[in-house]
Amino acid sequence: MRHPLLLSLVALVLNASGQQLPQLTQYQFNDYVFNPAVAGSRPFFELRSGHRYQWVGIQDAPRTFTFSGTTPIGEKMGVGGYLFTDIVGPSRRTGFQLSYAYHLQLTEDVKLSLSVSAGLLQFLIDGSKIQFHDPNDPVMDDQLRGDLLPDAKFGFYLYGERFWFGATAPQLLQNKVYFLDETKETLSRMEDHYYAMGGYRFPVGEDWRIEPSVLVKYTSPVPAKIDLNAIVRYRNTFWLGAGYRTNDAYTAMVGYWLKKTFQFGYSYDIITSNLRNYSTGTHEVMLAITLGKEPSPAVQP
C-alpha cells in the first residue's frame, strides 16, 4: 500500500464492520442528512451542502460532500432528498435518497414527524490506486469495481418551540456488497446503523440563546460514538459553538445567517487520538439557502 493507513481503511470497507455512513461535525445544521423526518418541520424551503476534509496532512484521508433539499407541503407534510459522496483512499461511497414525512400535532406546542426514505447506494474501489507488494498479484486489477444497491431508512422527530429529539435507522435492507464476483460469498454488508439526536434552546434575554445538543451513532460491533455540542446564538444571526466527539476530537464552529436567506458555517476538529501526530485537524464548511416564511425566533435550521 502507498500508505499504512490505507490498508486499514480498505479493510474497513471490505469487511463492512464499522461506521459506513458520513460523519459531520455540524450535524445540527445538516440534520436532514441524518433524519428524513426533519423535512417539513421548519416553515421554509432549504438547500444545504456540507464539505468535510478530514485528517488534513494524511494521504488518502476521508473527504465527504453532502447536498440536501427539504420543503414543507401544507401544514402536515414534508418532502426532501439528499445525495452524498464519501471518499476514503481508493474507496468511494455515493448515495441518494428521497423522503416523505407526515407531521402529527400531539399537543398545542408539540409535533411528531414520521418519515420513510428510499434510494440507491453505490460502493466502489479503484484498483488503479492500490499498489501491492507483488504487482502480479491477481487479487485485484486496475479497474473500478463495486456494487449498486437499494437502500431505505426510517426516522421519527419529536419537536416543539424549544426542543427537538429524533432517531433514525438507515440501511434497513442490509444488502450484501459484491466488489469482485457475485458468484462467490462476500462478508461485506450494509450494516444496520442507529442514530439519535436531540437538543434544547435556552433563551438568555431577548438577543441570546444557548443550544446544547447531542448526536449518538451506533453500529455493531463498534462502540457507540457520541457528539456533544453547544452553540451560543446572537439575534438569530450569528453563532459560536464548541463540542467533543468521544475518542476522536474537540470541535469549534462559527456561523452566520444573512437576512434569513444565506447561511454559512465553519468547523474545525482538534484531534485527540494518536492521529494528531500526523494530521493538522479536520475542516468542514456548511452552506445553505433558506427561502419562505419568517421563522419563529426559537426555530433554527
C-alpha positions in Angstrom: 0.0 0.0 0.0 1.1 3.6 -0.6 0.4 4.4 3.0 0.0 2.2 6.1 -3.3 3.9 6.9 -4.8 3.0 3.6 -4.6 -0.7 4.4 -6.8 -0.4 7.5 -9.2 1.9 5.6 -9.7 -0.6 2.8 -10.0 -3.4 5.2 -12.8 -1.5 6.9 -14.7 -1.1 3.7 -14.2 -4.8 2.6 -15.3 -6.2 6.0 -18.1 -3.6 6.5 -17.6 -3.8 10.2 -17.6 -0.1 11.1 -19.4 3.1 10.5 -20.3 3.1 6.8 -22.1 6.5 6.6 -20.7 10.0 6.5 -19.7 11.9 9.7 -20.4 15.6 10.1 -19.3 17.9 12.9 -22.1 20.5 12.1 -24.8 17.8 12.3 -27.4 20.2 13.7 -27.2 22.2 10.5 -27.4 19.1 8.3 -29.9 17.3 10.5 -32.0 16.1 7.5 -29.0 14.1 6.2 -29.2 12.0 9.4 -33.0 12.1 9.9 -35.5 12.4 7.0 -38.3 13.2 9.5 -36.9 16.7 9.8 -38.3 17.6 6.4 -41.3 20.0 6.8 -40.5 20.8 10.5 -39.4 24.3 9.5 -41.5 26.7 7.5 -39.2 27.2 4.5 -37.6 25.6 1.5 -33.9 24.7 2.3 -30.9 23.8 0.2 -27.9 22.7 2.2 -24.4 21.4 1.5 -21.6 20.1 3.7 -17.9 19.9 2.7 -15.7 17.9 5.0 -11.9 17.5 4.7 -10.8 15.0 7.4 -7.4 14.5 8.9 -5.6 17.1 6.7 -2.0 16.1 6.1 -2.7 12.3 5.9 -2.6 10.8 2.4 -5.9 9.3 1.2 -7.8 10.6 4.3 -11.7 10.8 4.1 -13.4 13.6 2.1 -17.1 14.0 2.3 -19.7 16.0 0.3 -23.4 16.2 1.1 -26.2 18.1 -0.6 -29.8 18.1 0.6 -33.1 19.9 0.0 -36.3 19.9 2.0 -39.7 21.8 1.9 -43.0 21.6 3.8 -46.1 20.7 1.9 -49.1 22.3 3.7 -49.1 22.1 7.5 -48.7 18.3 7.9 -46.3 17.0 5.3 -42.7 17.5 4.2 -40.6 16.1 1.4 -36.9 16.1 0.8 -33.9 14.5 -0.8 -30.2 14.3 -0.5 -27.0 12.9 -2.1 -23.6 12.3 -0.7 -20.1 11.2 -1.7 -17.7 9.8 0.8 -14.1 9.2 -0.5 -11.6 7.2 1.5 -8.4 6.4 -0.3 -9.3 4.1 -3.2 -12.8 3.5 -2.0 -15.9 5.7 -2.6 -19.4 5.6 -1.4 -22.1 7.6 -3.2 -25.8 7.6 -2.4 -29.0 9.4 -2.8 -32.4 9.2 -1.2 -35.9 10.8 -1.4 -38.2 11.0 1.6 -41.7 11.7 2.7 -42.6 12.9 6.3 -46.0 13.3 8.0 -46.4 15.6 11.0 -48.8 14.8 13.8 -50.0 17.5 16.2 -49.7 15.9 19.6 -50.3 18.9 21.7 -50.7 22.6 21.1 -46.9 23.0 21.2 -45.5 19.6 20.3 -45.4 17.7 17.0 -44.3 14.3 15.9 -43.0 13.6 12.4 -42.7 10.1 11.0 -40.8 9.5 7.8 -39.6 6.9 5.3 -37.0 7.4 2.6 -35.6 5.2 -0.2 -32.8 5.4 -2.7 -29.6 3.8 -4.0 -26.1 3.4 -2.6 -23.0 2.7 -4.6 -19.8 1.2 -3.2 -16.7 1.5 -5.4 -13.0 0.5 -5.1 -10.5 1.9 -7.7 -7.8 -0.8 -8.2 -5.5 1.6 -10.0 -4.9 3.4 -6.7 -3.8 0.3 -4.9 -0.2 -0.9 -5.1 0.6 -4.4 -3.9 4.0 -5.8 -2.9 3.7 -8.3 -5.8 2.5 -6.3 -8.9 1.3 -9.5 -10.5 -1.0 -10.4 -7.6 -4.3 -11.3 -9.1 -6.4 -10.3 -6.1 -7.5 -7.1 -7.8 -6.9 -5.5 -11.2 -6.6 -1.8 -12.2 -10.4 -1.5 -12.8 -13.1 0.3 -10.9 -15.0 -2.4 -9.0 -18.2 -2.0 -7.0 -21.9 -2.6 -6.5 -25.1 -0.5 -6.7 -27.8 -1.4 -4.2 -31.2 -0.2 -3.0 -31.4 1.4 0.4 -34.1 2.5 2.8 -34.4 4.5 6.1 -37.0 5.2 8.8 -37.0 8.0 11.2 -39.1 10.0 13.7 -38.7 13.5 15.0 -40.4 15.0 18.1 -40.1 18.7 18.3 -41.5 21.9 19.8 -40.5 25.6 20.0 -37.6 24.9 22.4 -36.6 21.2 22.0 -36.1 18.5 19.4 -35.4 14.8 19.6 -35.3 12.2 16.8 -33.9 8.8 15.9 -33.2 7.0 12.6 -32.5 3.6 11.3 -30.6 3.7 8.0 -29.6 0.8 5.8 -32.6 -1.2 6.7 -32.3 -3.7 3.8 -28.8 -4.9 4.9 -27.8 -5.8 1.4 -24.6 -7.7 0.7 -21.9 -5.8 -1.3 -20.1 -7.6 -4.1 -16.9 -5.8 -5.2 -15.5 -8.5 -7.4 -17.5 -11.7 -8.1 -21.2 -12.1 -7.4 -20.9 -15.9 -7.7 -18.7 -16.0 -4.6 -19.7 -15.4 -1.0 -19.0 -12.0 0.5 -18.5 -10.8 4.0 -19.3 -7.2 3.0 -22.7 -6.0 4.1 -24.6 -2.7 4.5 -24.9 -3.0 8.3 -27.7 -1.6 10.5 -26.9 1.9 11.8 -28.8 3.7 14.5 -28.8 7.5 15.1 -30.3 9.5 17.9 -30.2 13.3 18.0 -31.6 15.9 20.4 -31.2 19.3 21.8 -32.8 22.3 23.7 -32.9 26.0 23.2 -32.4 28.2 26.3 -33.2 31.9 25.8 -31.0 34.3 27.6 -32.6 37.7 27.4 -34.0 38.9 24.2 -30.9 38.6 22.0 -29.1 35.5 23.1 -29.8 31.7 23.2 -27.7 28.7 24.3 -28.4 25.4 22.4 -26.8 22.2 23.7 -27.3 19.2 21.5 -26.1 15.5 21.2 -25.8 13.0 18.4 -25.3 9.3 19.2 -24.2 6.9 16.4 -24.1 3.2 16.8 -23.5 0.1 14.6 -22.5 -3.3 15.9 -19.8 -4.3 16.9 -18.2 -0.8 17.1 -18.7 1.1 20.4 -21.2 4.0 20.2 -19.8 7.3 19.2 -21.2 10.5 20.9 -21.1 14.1 19.7 -21.7 16.7 22.3 -22.1 20.3 21.1 -23.2 23.7 22.5 -23.9 26.8 20.4 -24.4 30.4 21.5 -26.6 32.4 19.2 -26.9 36.2 18.9 -30.1 37.8 17.4 -30.9 34.7 15.4 -28.0 35.6 13.1 -24.5 34.8 14.4 -23.3 31.8 16.4 -20.3 30.3 18.1 -20.0 26.8 19.2 -17.8 24.1 20.7 -18.1 20.3 21.1 -16.5 17.0 21.8 -16.6 13.6 19.9 -15.8 10.6 22.1 -12.3 9.1 21.4 -11.9 11.4 18.4 -11.8 15.2 18.7 -12.7 18.5 20.2 -14.5 20.8 17.8 -15.1 24.5 17.3 -17.5 26.2 15.0 -18.7 29.6 13.8 -21.6 30.7 11.5 -23.7 33.5 10.2 -27.2 33.7 8.8 -27.5 36.7 6.4 -31.0 38.2 6.0 -32.6 34.8 6.9 -31.6 33.6 3.5 -27.9 32.8 3.1 -26.2 30.7 5.7 -22.5 29.9 6.3 -20.9 27.7 8.9 -17.3 26.6 9.5 -16.0 24.0 12.0 -12.6 22.7 12.9 -11.8 19.4 14.7 -8.8 19.2 17.0 -7.8 15.5 17.0 -7.4 13.8 20.4 -6.2 10.4 19.1 -2.7 9.4 18.0 -3.6 10.7 14.5 -2.8 14.2 15.9 0.9 13.3 15.3 0.3 13.1 11.6 -2.7 15.5 10.9 -3.3 19.2 11.5 -7.0 18.5 12.0 -10.3 18.4 10.1 -12.1 21.3 8.3 -15.8 21.4 7.5 -17.8 24.0 5.7 -21.6 24.3 5.6 -23.5 26.4 3.0 -27.3 26.9 2.8 -30.1 28.8 1.3 -33.4 29.2 3.2 -36.5 30.7 1.5 -40.0 31.1 2.8 -41.9 32.3 5.8 -40.2 34.2 8.6 -39.3 31.5 11.2 -40.2 31.7 14.9 -37.3 33.1 16.9 -36.9 29.7 18.6 -36.9 27.7 15.3 -33.5 27.4 13.8 -32.2 25.4 10.7 
